[in-house]
Amino acid sequence: MQQPMNGVPADQLPPLDWQKSRRSNPSGNCVELAELPGGGGVAIRNSRYPDGPALIYTVDEITAFVLGARDGDFDHLIA
């Protein structure tokens, strides 16, 4: 699969297994992530707009973000 561009409509991606955080709430305030086929990275979309746009990140970019969030690097954004 060719690497999709950022901002691609999510409905133009192949069928993906989108996952929400267990911290999501019923009002639709959540972000969904899905692994792209063949290790092609990770797609992220707003659950309120499931047809897109989706942002595409490499596994290394997602790893840096998740580990940074785990370390508290972004805590000031939700204070």
N, C-alpha and C positions, 0 to 999 in steps of 0.2 A: 504494500500500500504506500502510495506517495504521501509524504508528510503534509497534512492539511495546514492551511494558513490560519493565523489567529483571527478571530472574529467570524469564522465560518458558521453559517447556520447549522445548528446541531442536527437538523433533519437531513442535512447533506452528508453527514458522517455515516459510516456503516452502523448496523445495529450494535449498540453498546449496552453493557450492564451498568447503568448509572446507580451510584450509591450516595445516600444522604448520611449525614452525621446522626448518631443516636441522640444528639442534642437538638436536633431539628424540632420545630414546633408546628402545630396544625395550621398556623396562619401563613405558612408558605415562606417563612424567612429562613431559607436555607440555600446552600450551594451544593450541587451534585458533582461528583467526580466519576470518571470512567477511564479504565485502561484502554488504550488504543491497541488494535491487533498487531501482533508481531513485535511487541516491545517498542512501538512507535511513540510512546509518551503517554501523557494523561490529558484528557479533555475536562474542562470545568465549565459548568453552566449554572445559571440562575434557575432554581426550580419553578419560579413563577412564570418563566418564559422558556419552556422546554424545547422549543424549536430553534433557539439560538438567540444571540450568537454564543458560540463556545470558544473558549480560549484554550490553546494547546501549549503544553509545557513538556519539556524533557523529563525523564525520570530523575536526573540530577537536580533540575530546578525544583521539582516537587519535594525531593529529599531535603534540600536546603531549606525550603519553606517549612515543612513539617517539623524538622528538627529545631529550627529557629522558634517556631510557635511553641514547641514543647519546652524550650529553654526560657520562654517568657519574653522573647524579643519584641513581640507585638502587643503585649499586655496594655500598654498605654492607649491603644486604640479602642479598648472596651471598658476603660476605667469609668 
